Amino acid sequence: MRPTEHVLDMFAVPGDLEPAPGGRGRSVRAGDLVLSPGRDPRVQDLLSPMLARLAVDLDTRPGRDHRDLRIAMPVPARDGSWVVDGWAATRFEPAARELTDPAATRAVGAVLHAELSRAITCWPPAQEPPVGRWSVAERVAFGEDPLPDGIDPEVQGLLDHLAAARDDTDLGPAQLVHGELAGNILLDPHGAPVVIDLAPYWRPALWAEATAVLDGVVRGHADPFAVDEWVSGPRGQAMVRAAIFRVLGDRPADLPVYAAALDPLLARDLR
């Protein structure tokens, strides 16, 4: 997907584009910015100013080590808007590479969520109707909405099994979390983790961690048996919700891959 000339003009960047590292492969570098599609203005108008303030705080904090957490700086368009025709911008990080180590991803996620819990104490979209398939999948995963119609019967069967394993175990307090940690952390030339493409959800941090674990297994970056540690107690319930979220949100879901990744969970709770 390529941004239009209007988008490039509003963000004051050239038309020479190249793929940007990390994410789902849809973002592009344009000059000193990274442009990412599919952004909801309603969400970004709330999120981007908060992240910009936190990014500055992290970069200028007294006693900061050069390898401490960073957040990619959101950049507004020339008219002050955060989204233009569905595209949003962040500052490009030169020579950064994607972090793929699962343990390091989880560690960065823990630090990020600790910072977010202090910096952002409410998230109004959590009280609004879901917009888009991922918001729907999130609500279904937590039992707040029913499964939508028209789901493939095999996918429906897996989702029904997962939903049957869900209970009311406390997963911890809800806060702003990054629901797409895996693939969305870069390492800058100093080795500092740079969080990109924050996918905001008002959910327990344990759920976001479980989602990152599952993503690592499904994408082949993690030990295939990593889910073994997420089959009971709060971790097991977080993984149940992560699995429903991913299987329902992915279009189409690679059912054999998910079934293999989730086998330890299914074997313990459902067979």
C-alpha positions in Angstrom: 0.0 0.0 0.0 1.3 3.4 -1.0 0.3 6.7 0.5 -1.2 9.2 -1.9 0.5 12.4 -2.9 -1.8 14.3 -0.6 -0.6 12.2 2.4 3.0 12.8 1.4 2.4 16.5 1.0 0.6 16.8 4.4 3.5 15.1 6.2 6.0 17.1 4.1 8.0 14.0 3.0 9.3 13.0 -0.4 7.8 10.3 -2.6 10.8 8.0 -2.5 9.5 5.2 -0.3 11.0 2.0 1.1 9.7 -0.7 3.5 10.1 0.1 7.2 11.3 -2.5 9.6 9.0 -4.2 12.1 5.2 -4.2 12.2 3.1 -6.2 9.7 5.1 -5.0 6.7 2.7 -2.3 5.6 4.5 0.8 6.9 6.9 2.7 4.7 9.8 5.1 5.2 9.4 8.5 3.6 12.3 10.8 4.3 12.8 11.1 8.1 9.3 9.6 8.9 7.6 6.2 8.9 4.1 6.3 7.5 1.7 3.6 8.7 -1.8 2.9 7.2 -5.1 1.9 8.7 -5.1 4.4 11.6 -8.3 5.6 13.2 -8.3 9.4 13.8 -10.6 8.9 16.8 -7.9 6.7 18.5 -4.8 8.5 17.3 -6.1 11.9 18.4 -6.1 10.6 21.9 -3.1 8.3 21.7 -0.5 10.3 19.8 -0.3 13.2 22.2 0.0 10.9 25.2 2.8 8.8 23.5 4.6 12.0 22.4 4.8 13.2 25.9 5.9 9.8 27.2 8.5 9.5 24.4 10.0 12.9 25.4 10.0 11.9 29.1 11.8 8.7 28.4 14.4 10.3 26.1 15.2 13.1 28.6 14.8 11.4 31.9 17.7 12.2 34.4 20.0 9.2 34.8 18.8 7.6 31.6 21.0 4.8 30.2 21.5 4.7 26.5 19.9 1.3 26.3 16.7 2.2 28.2 13.2 2.0 26.7 12.2 4.4 24.0 9.0 5.0 22.1 8.9 6.0 18.4 7.9 9.7 18.4 4.5 10.4 16.8 4.7 13.3 14.3 1.6 15.4 13.2 0.9 16.6 9.7 1.4 20.2 8.6 -2.2 21.1 9.7 -1.7 19.6 13.2 -3.8 16.4 12.5 -2.4 13.0 13.6 -4.0 11.1 10.7 -4.3 11.9 7.0 -6.5 9.6 4.9 -5.8 6.8 7.4 -2.1 7.3 7.6 -0.2 8.3 10.7 3.5 9.2 11.1 6.3 8.5 13.5 10.0 9.6 13.5 12.2 7.2 11.5 14.9 5.4 13.6 18.1 5.1 11.5 19.9 1.8 11.5 17.3 0.2 13.8 16.6 -3.5 13.5 13.6 -5.7 14.6 13.8 -7.4 18.0 12.8 -11.0 17.6 14.0 -12.6 20.8 10.8 -13.7 22.7 12.2 -13.3 26.2 13.5 -9.8 25.4 10.2 -8.9 23.8 8.4 -9.8 27.0 10.9 -7.9 29.2 10.5 -4.8 27.1 6.7 -5.2 27.3 6.8 -5.3 31.1 8.8 -2.1 31.2 6.5 -0.4 28.6 3.4 -1.4 30.5 4.8 -0.1 33.8 5.4 3.2 32.1 2.0 3.3 30.5 0.2 2.5 33.7 1.7 5.6 35.3 1.4 7.9 32.4 -2.1 7.0 31.1 -4.8 6.4 33.7 -7.9 6.2 31.5 -8.8 5.2 28.0 -12.2 6.4 26.8 -12.4 4.2 23.7 -12.7 1.2 26.0 -16.2 2.3 26.8 -17.3 2.8 23.2 -18.6 0.3 20.7 -15.9 -1.7 19.0 -14.6 -0.4 15.6 -12.9 -2.9 13.3 -12.3 -6.6 13.5 -9.6 -6.4 16.2 -11.7 -4.5 18.6 -14.5 -6.9 18.0 -12.1 -9.9 18.6 -10.9 -8.3 21.8 -14.4 -7.9 23.2 -15.3 -11.5 22.2 -12.1 -12.8 23.8 -13.1 -11.3 27.2 -16.7 -12.6 26.9 -18.2 -9.2 26.5 -19.6 -9.7 23.0 -20.8 -12.9 21.3 -19.1 -14.5 18.3 -20.0 -12.8 15.1 -21.9 -14.6 12.4 -20.3 -16.1 9.3 -17.2 -17.8 10.9 -15.7 -20.8 9.2 -17.0 -23.9 11.0 -13.5 -25.2 11.8 -12.5 -21.9 13.2 -15.8 -21.8 15.1 -15.1 -25.2 16.6 -11.7 -24.0 18.0 -13.2 -20.8 19.3 -16.0 -22.7 21.0 -13.5 -24.9 22.7 -11.4 -22.0 23.9 -14.5 -20.1 25.1 -15.5 -23.2 27.2 -12.2 -23.0 29.0 -12.6 -19.4 29.9 -13.4 -18.6 33.6 -13.5 -15.5 35.8 -9.9 -15.8 37.1 -8.5 -12.3 37.9 -5.8 -11.3 35.4 -4.9 -8.1 37.1 -6.0 -4.5 36.6 -6.9 -3.1 33.2 -4.6 -0.5 31.8 -3.4 0.7 28.5 -1.4 -2.1 26.8 0.2 -2.8 23.5 -1.7 -5.7 21.9 0.9 -6.2 19.2 4.2 -6.4 21.0 5.8 -9.1 18.9 7.3 -7.5 15.8 6.8 -4.0 17.0 9.9 -3.5 19.0 13.1 -2.3 17.3 16.6 -2.0 18.6 18.4 1.3 17.9 22.2 1.3 17.2 22.9 1.6 21.0 20.8 -1.4 21.7 17.8 0.6 23.2 14.4 -0.9 22.5 12.1 1.4 20.5 8.4 0.5 20.7 6.5 1.2 17.4 2.9 0.9 16.2 1.3 0.8 19.6 -2.0 -1.1 19.3 -4.0 0.3 22.3 -6.3 -1.8 24.4 -7.5 -1.3 27.9 -6.8 -4.8 29.3 -4.6 -6.5 31.9 -0.9 -6.5 31.0 -0.8 -10.3 31.4 -3.1 -10.6 28.4 -0.8 -8.5 26.3 2.1 -10.7 27.4 0.2 -13.9 26.5 -0.6 -12.5 23.1 3.1 -11.7 22.5 4.0 -15.3 23.6 1.5 -16.8 21.2 2.6 -14.5 18.4 6.2 -15.6 18.9 5.3 -19.3 18.6 3.0 -18.8 15.6 5.6 -16.7 13.7 8.4 -19.2 14.5 10.5 -16.9 16.6 9.8 -18.6 19.9 10.3 -22.1 21.3 7.3 -24.2 20.0 6.7 -25.3 23.6 6.6 -21.8 25.0 2.8 -22.1 25.6 3.5 -24.9 28.1 4.1 -22.2 30.7 0.7 -20.7 29.9 -1.8 -23.4 30.5 -3.2 -22.9 34.0 -4.1 -20.2 36.5 -4.0 -16.6 35.5 -1.5 -17.3 32.7 -3.7 -20.0 31.3 -6.7 -17.7 31.3 -4.7 -14.9 29.7 -3.6 -17.3 27.0 -7.2 -18.5 26.4 -8.2 -14.9 25.7 -5.1 -14.2 23.6 -5.9 -17.2 21.5 -9.5 -16.2 20.9 -8.4 -12.7 20.1 -5.8 -13.9 17.5 -7.8 -16.7 15.9 -10.9 -14.5 15.5 -9.0 -11.4 14.4 -6.7 -13.0 11.8 -8.3 -13.1 8.4 -7.9 -15.9 7.5 -6.6 -17.6 10.6 -4.0 -20.3 9.9 -5.9 -23.0 11.8 -3.3 -25.8 11.8 -0.6 -23.4 13.0 -2.7 -22.0 15.8 -3.9 -25.5 16.8 -0.3 -26.7 17.0 0.8 -23.7 19.0 -2.1 -24.1 21.4 -1.9 -27.8 21.8 -0.5 -27.7 25.4 -3.4 -25.4 26.4 -6.0 -27.5 24.7 -4.6 -30.8 26.0 -4.7 -29.5 29.6 -8.0 -27.7 29.7 -10.2 -29.2 27.1 -9.5 -32.9 26.5 
